[in-house]
Amino acid sequence: MGNKNSTTNKIFDVVILTDNRYIKPEKTDWYINQVLLEDKILQKALENEGLIVCKKDWADTNFDWSSTKHAIFRTTWDYFERFDEFFNWISLTKHKTTFINSDKIVNWNIDKHYLQDLAQSGINIAPTLFIEQGSNATLSQLFEKYNWTEVVIKPAISGAARHTYRISSDNYMEYEQLFQQLIANECMLFQEFLNNITSNGEISLIMIGGQYTHAVKKIAKKGDFRVQDDHGGSVEVYNPTLKEIDFAKKCIKSCPELPIYARVDIVYDNFNLPSLSELELIEPELWFRNNPKSAELLANKIFNLLLSS
């Protein structure tokens, strides 16, 4: 399909976006092998649709981004520490190729203020305050005003649990100086801690084209609340209830536009109701290895997108 239907300057139908660590690594471990497998499953599914595909580091300055019709964000997990560079790259590259998900979705989803938008659309989220950059707020004032026993603070723009801390009304003074340093430089979220994250974990539903395909449950290691496997968390296959699937579909329908792929992270709140922890629309792990047919469905969605473009 690539050569037959491409315009003269397009060599590739799809470029799978990763970061430099996952381009022919000299050494691997279980985690890197897992990342490589996920990208490989998607690439094979895309190629089975007859598409011309390659995998590139998003920050590769030698690659001509105008040579591909589409670029899909997958394992671009170094941008958490390179936000300015990443934003600039998106701003420049969106004129050369079409992103999946779109640059509109990416720019909306990269900042956790999107949670405010979804809450206004009726999506249940954890009680959350956005402490904007330069605010004079203190943890002492916040704990006194909201009377929450435990909270989580984290940046509005972040990933991989960067600067994410669980703080209680008993120990917040230990974090006051750090909190002041953080809000001097960026917006921070002040969220009521949801007890279910430690007792029942976080449920992740994978949605392709707005439809549920499969799910996992992520469980933090003992003594921690961060469920990511790179923080020692574990993952198990999960069969969601119809209520959870309907909640995930409602979240997707509340987006500014329909994402081609998404991961809806659910934690039951302190009233035991499903709440949206994160809506991951940029580079979420999608566990294709648990359900390769979901990668095939995504590849077919992309194939149809190319036909209509």
C-alpha positions as CSV (number, residue, x, y, z in Angstrom):
1,M,0.0,0.0,0.0
2,G,2.8,2.4,0.9
3,N,4.3,2.7,-2.6
4,K,1.0,2.3,-4.5
5,N,-0.9,5.0,-2.7
6,S,1.8,7.3,-1.3
7,T,2.5,10.8,-2.5
8,T,5.9,11.1,-4.1
9,N,7.6,12.3,-0.9
10,K,6.2,9.6,1.4
11,I,8.2,6.5,1.9
12,F,6.5,5.1,5.0
13,D,2.9,4.7,5.9
14,V,3.6,4.6,9.6
15,V,6.5,5.3,11.9
16,I,6.3,3.7,15.3
17,L,7.7,6.3,17.7
18,T,10.0,5.2,20.5
19,D,13.1,6.6,22.3
20,N,16.8,5.9,21.8
21,R,17.0,3.3,24.5
22,Y,14.8,0.9,22.4
23,I,16.6,1.3,19.1
24,K,18.9,-1.7,18.9
25,P,19.9,-1.8,22.5
26,E,23.3,-3.4,23.2
27,K,22.0,-4.9,26.5
28,T,18.5,-5.9,27.4
29,D,16.7,-7.0,30.5
30,W,13.1,-8.2,31.2
31,Y,11.8,-4.6,31.0
32,I,13.5,-3.7,27.8
33,N,12.5,-7.0,26.2
34,Q,8.9,-6.3,27.2
35,V,9.1,-2.9,25.5
36,L,10.6,-4.4,22.3
37,L,8.0,-7.1,22.2
38,E,5.1,-4.6,22.4
39,D,6.5,-2.5,19.5
40,K,7.2,-5.7,17.5
41,I,3.6,-6.9,17.9
42,L,2.2,-3.6,16.6
43,Q,4.7,-3.4,13.8
44,K,3.8,-6.9,12.6
45,A,0.1,-6.1,12.8
46,L,0.6,-3.0,10.7
47,E,2.7,-4.9,8.2
48,N,0.1,-7.6,7.9
49,E,-2.2,-4.8,6.7
50,G,0.2,-4.2,3.8
51,L,1.7,-1.0,5.3
52,I,5.3,0.1,5.1
53,V,6.4,0.6,8.7
54,C,9.6,1.5,10.6
55,K,10.5,2.4,14.1
56,K,12.3,5.6,15.0
57,D,13.5,7.5,18.0
58,W,11.2,10.6,18.2
59,A,14.2,12.8,18.8
60,D,16.2,11.4,15.7
61,T,17.4,14.6,14.0
62,N,18.6,12.6,11.0
63,F,15.2,11.3,10.1
64,D,13.0,13.2,7.6
65,W,9.6,13.3,9.3
66,S,7.9,14.4,6.0
67,S,8.8,10.9,4.6
68,T,6.0,9.2,6.6
69,K,2.2,9.6,6.3
70,H,1.6,8.9,10.0
71,A,3.6,8.6,13.2
72,I,2.2,6.7,16.2
73,F,3.4,7.4,19.7
74,R,4.3,4.2,21.5
75,T,7.4,3.9,23.7
76,T,8.6,7.5,23.8
77,W,9.3,7.3,27.5
78,D,12.2,9.6,27.8
79,Y,10.1,12.7,27.1
80,F,9.2,12.8,30.8
81,E,12.5,14.4,31.4
82,R,12.6,16.4,28.1
83,F,9.2,18.2,28.0
84,D,10.4,21.4,26.4
85,E,12.2,19.5,23.6
86,F,9.2,17.2,23.2
87,F,6.8,20.1,22.9
88,N,9.0,21.9,20.4
89,W,9.4,18.7,18.3
90,I,5.6,18.1,18.2
91,S,5.1,21.8,17.2
92,L,7.5,21.4,14.3
93,T,6.7,17.9,13.2
94,K,2.9,18.1,13.1
95,H,3.3,20.1,9.9
96,K,5.3,17.2,8.3
97,T,3.3,14.2,9.2
98,T,0.0,13.2,11.0
99,F,0.2,12.0,14.6
100,I,-1.7,9.1,16.1
101,N,-3.2,10.1,18.4
102,S,-3.5,13.6,17.0
103,D,-1.4,16.5,18.2
104,K,-4.7,18.1,19.5
105,I,-5.2,15.0,21.7
106,V,-1.6,15.0,22.8
107,N,-1.5,18.6,23.8
108,W,-4.8,18.2,25.7
109,N,-3.8,15.0,27.5
110,I,-0.2,15.8,28.4
111,D,-1.4,18.3,31.0
112,K,-3.5,16.9,33.9
113,H,-5.8,19.9,33.7
114,Y,-7.7,17.6,31.3
115,L,-9.1,16.0,34.5
116,Q,-10.9,19.2,35.2
117,D,-12.5,19.1,31.7
118,L,-13.6,15.5,32.3
119,A,-15.0,16.3,35.7
120,Q,-17.0,19.1,34.2
121,S,-18.4,16.5,31.8
122,G,-19.6,14.3,34.7
123,I,-16.6,11.9,35.0
124,N,-15.8,11.0,38.6
125,I,-12.3,11.8,39.6
126,A,-10.5,11.9,42.9
127,P,-11.1,15.1,44.8
128,T,-8.3,17.3,43.3
129,L,-7.0,20.8,43.6
130,F,-4.6,22.3,41.0
131,I,-2.0,24.4,42.8
132,E,-0.8,26.7,40.0
133,Q,2.8,27.7,39.5
134,G,3.8,30.6,41.7
135,S,1.0,30.0,44.2
136,N,1.5,31.0,47.8
137,A,-0.3,27.9,49.1
138,T,1.3,25.8,51.8
139,L,0.6,22.2,52.7
140,S,-0.3,23.4,56.2
141,Q,-3.1,25.6,54.8
142,L,-4.3,22.9,52.4
143,F,-4.5,20.2,55.0
144,E,-6.3,22.5,57.4
145,K,-8.8,23.7,54.8
146,Y,-9.7,20.3,53.3
147,N,-9.3,18.0,56.3
148,W,-8.0,15.1,54.2
149,T,-6.0,12.5,56.2
150,E,-3.8,11.5,53.3
151,V,-3.1,13.1,49.9
152,V,-1.0,12.6,46.9
153,I,0.9,15.5,45.3
154,K,2.2,15.3,41.7
155,P,3.0,17.6,38.8
156,A,0.3,18.5,36.3
157,I,2.8,17.6,33.5
158,S,4.6,14.4,34.4
159,G,5.0,10.7,33.8
160,A,6.4,7.5,35.4
161,A,5.4,8.8,38.9
162,R,7.9,11.7,38.7
163,H,7.7,13.9,41.9
164,T,4.7,11.9,43.1
165,Y,4.5,11.7,46.9
166,R,2.0,10.3,49.4
167,I,1.7,12.7,52.3
168,S,-0.3,12.5,55.5
169,S,-1.6,15.1,58.0
170,D,1.1,13.7,60.4
171,N,4.1,14.1,58.2
172,Y,3.4,17.0,55.7
173,M,5.9,19.3,57.4
174,E,8.6,17.0,56.1
175,Y,7.5,17.8,52.5
176,E,6.7,21.6,52.9
177,Q,10.1,22.8,51.6
178,L,10.0,20.4,48.7
179,F,6.4,21.4,47.9
180,Q,7.4,25.1,47.8
181,Q,10.3,24.3,45.4
182,L,7.9,22.4,43.1
183,I,5.1,25.0,42.9
184,A,7.7,27.7,42.2
185,N,8.5,25.9,39.0
186,E,5.3,24.0,37.9
187,C,1.6,23.3,38.6
188,M,1.0,20.6,41.2
189,L,-2.0,18.5,41.9
190,F,-3.1,18.1,45.5
191,Q,-5.4,15.0,45.6
192,E,-7.2,13.1,48.3
193,F,-5.5,9.7,48.6
194,L,-7.8,6.8,47.5
195,N,-7.3,3.9,49.9
196,N,-8.3,1.4,47.2
197,I,-5.0,1.9,45.4
198,T,-3.2,0.0,48.0
199,S,-5.9,-2.6,48.8
200,N,-7.3,-3.3,45.3
201,G,-4.9,-1.7,42.9
202,E,-5.6,0.2,39.7
203,I,-7.6,-1.2,36.8
204,S,-6.4,-0.4,33.2
205,L,-8.9,-0.8,30.4
206,I,-7.5,-0.7,26.8
207,M,-9.8,1.0,24.3
208,I,-9.3,0.8,20.6
209,G,-11.5,3.1,18.5
210,G,-13.6,3.7,21.6
211,Q,-14.3,0.0,22.1
212,Y,-13.0,-2.1,25.0
213,T,-10.5,-4.9,24.1
214,H,-8.8,-6.1,27.3
215,A,-7.7,-5.1,30.7
216,V,-5.1,-5.5,33.4
217,K,-5.0,-4.8,37.1
218,K,-1.8,-3.1,38.5
219,I,-0.9,-3.7,42.1
220,A,1.7,-1.8,44.1
221,K,4.4,-3.6,45.9
222,K,4.0,-3.9,49.7
223,G,4.6,-0.6,51.4
224,D,4.2,1.5,48.2
225,F,1.3,3.1,46.3
226,R,2.9,3.4,42.9
227,V,1.6,0.7,40.7
228,Q,4.1,1.0,37.8
229,D,6.2,-2.1,37.2
230,D,9.3,0.0,37.1
231,H,8.5,0.9,40.8
232,G,8.1,-2.7,41.7
233,G,4.4,-3.1,41.0
234,S,2.9,-6.2,39.5
235,V,0.4,-6.7,36.7
236,E,-2.3,-9.4,36.3
237,V,-4.9,-10.0,33.6
238,Y,-8.3,-8.6,34.7
239,N,-11.9,-9.1,33.6
240,P,-13.7,-5.8,34.1
241,T,-17.4,-5.5,35.0
242,L,-19.9,-4.0,32.6
243,K,-20.0,-1.0,34.9
244,E,-16.3,-0.5,34.6
245,I,-16.4,-0.9,30.8
246,D,-19.3,1.6,30.6
247,F,-17.3,4.1,32.7
248,A,-14.3,3.7,30.4
249,K,-16.5,4.3,27.3
250,K,-18.0,7.4,28.9
251,C,-14.5,8.8,29.6
252,I,-13.5,8.3,25.9
253,K,-16.7,9.9,24.7
254,S,-15.9,13.0,26.8
255,C,-12.6,13.6,25.0
256,P,-12.2,16.6,22.6
257,E,-12.1,14.0,19.8
258,L,-12.2,10.2,19.6
259,P,-8.7,8.8,20.2
260,I,-7.8,5.8,18.1
261,Y,-6.2,4.1,21.1
262,A,-6.5,4.9,24.8
263,R,-6.0,3.4,28.3
264,V,-8.5,4.3,31.0
265,D,-7.0,3.9,34.5
266,I,-9.6,3.4,37.2
267,V,-9.3,3.4,41.0
268,Y,-12.3,3.0,43.2
269,D,-12.7,6.1,45.3
270,N,-13.3,6.4,49.0
271,F,-17.0,5.9,48.5
272,N,-16.3,2.8,46.5
273,L,-17.3,4.3,43.2
274,P,-15.2,4.0,40.0
275,S,-13.1,7.1,39.5
276,L,-10.7,8.1,36.7
277,S,-7.1,8.0,37.9
278,E,-5.5,8.8,34.5
279,L,-6.7,8.9,30.9
280,E,-3.6,7.8,28.9
281,L,-3.8,8.9,25.3
282,I,-0.2,9.6,24.3
283,E,2.2,6.6,24.9
284,P,0.4,4.2,27.3
285,E,1.5,0.7,27.7
286,L,-1.3,-1.3,26.0
287,W,-0.3,-4.9,26.9
288,F,-0.7,-6.2,23.3
289,R,1.2,-9.3,24.5
290,N,-1.9,-10.2,26.5
291,N,-4.2,-9.7,23.5
292,P,-2.5,-9.5,20.1
293,K,-5.9,-9.1,18.4
294,S,-6.1,-5.6,20.0
295,A,-2.9,-4.7,18.0
296,E,-4.6,-6.1,14.9
297,L,-7.7,-4.0,15.5
298,L,-5.5,-0.9,16.0
299,A,-3.6,-1.7,12.8
300,N,-6.9,-2.0,10.9
301,K,-8.1,1.3,12.3
302,I,-4.9,2.9,11.0
303,F,-5.2,1.2,7.7
304,N,-8.7,2.7,7.3
305,L,-7.4,6.1,8.4
306,L,-4.8,5.9,5.6
307,L,-7.4,5.0,3.1
308,S,-9.5,8.0,4.0
309,S,-6.6,10.5,4.1
